Amino acid sequence: MLKNTICLALALALSSGSQIFLAVPSQATATILLADCEAGVKIDGTSLEQTKKRIEAAGYTQVKDLKKGCDNVWHGTAVNKDGVGGNVMVTPQGEVMPEGN
């Protein structure tokens, strides 16, 4: 019964244009905005913890607000080696770089 109720609520929300967030089990604290993903998009298995460690290994500190996009690019905020905070991203290939200006 609960499964049917959840499915019905999800269907109603999607049909009304609501944004739905899905917590991926291997990324319990990460969210992916399903409404922005095209059908058939494959989300890779990188986890929030792996991504945070990769960013820290690149010399950043205070890594926060990590979110994964439908393109498998992780986005968040961090402080760089010079003590300047800003947006940071990690590509599906694992490359860590500042995002935007």
Secondary structure by P-SEA (a helix, b strand, c coil): caaaaaaaaaaaaaaabbbbbbbccccccccccccccccccccccccaaaaaaaaaaaccccccccccccccbbbbbbbccccbbbbbbbcccbbbbbccc
